[in-house]
Amino acid sequence: MTAKTNLYSLIDMLPETEIHSAMRYLEFLISRTHDPVLQTLLNAAYDNESVEEDELLAVREAERDIAEGKTRPLESVMREFGL
C-alpha cells in the first residue's frame, strides 16, 4: 500500500466531525511549502539570546496587569487612535 493510499484510507475512517480539521491541517501542510515568508520564518536561526532581568520584570508586570484586569481591548485602543 502506498503512502497516499494509506492516507486516503485514514481520511475515509475519519468521523464527519473531524473532516474540517483534517482538511485545514492538510491545507496548512501544503501552504507551508509554497509560502516564502513562512519558509523564511521556519528556517530562521534560533534566537538563544538570554533574557535580561529588566525584561523579565516587565513580563511579570504585564502578566500581573492581565491577571488584575488592568488591560484594554485592542479595538478600544485602535478607536482611540482613529485606526
Secondary structure, DSSP 8 states (H G I E B T S, - for coil): --HHHHHHHHHHHS-HHHHHHHHHHHHHHHHHHH-HHHHHHHTS--------HHHHHHHHHHHHHHHTT----HHHHHHHTT-
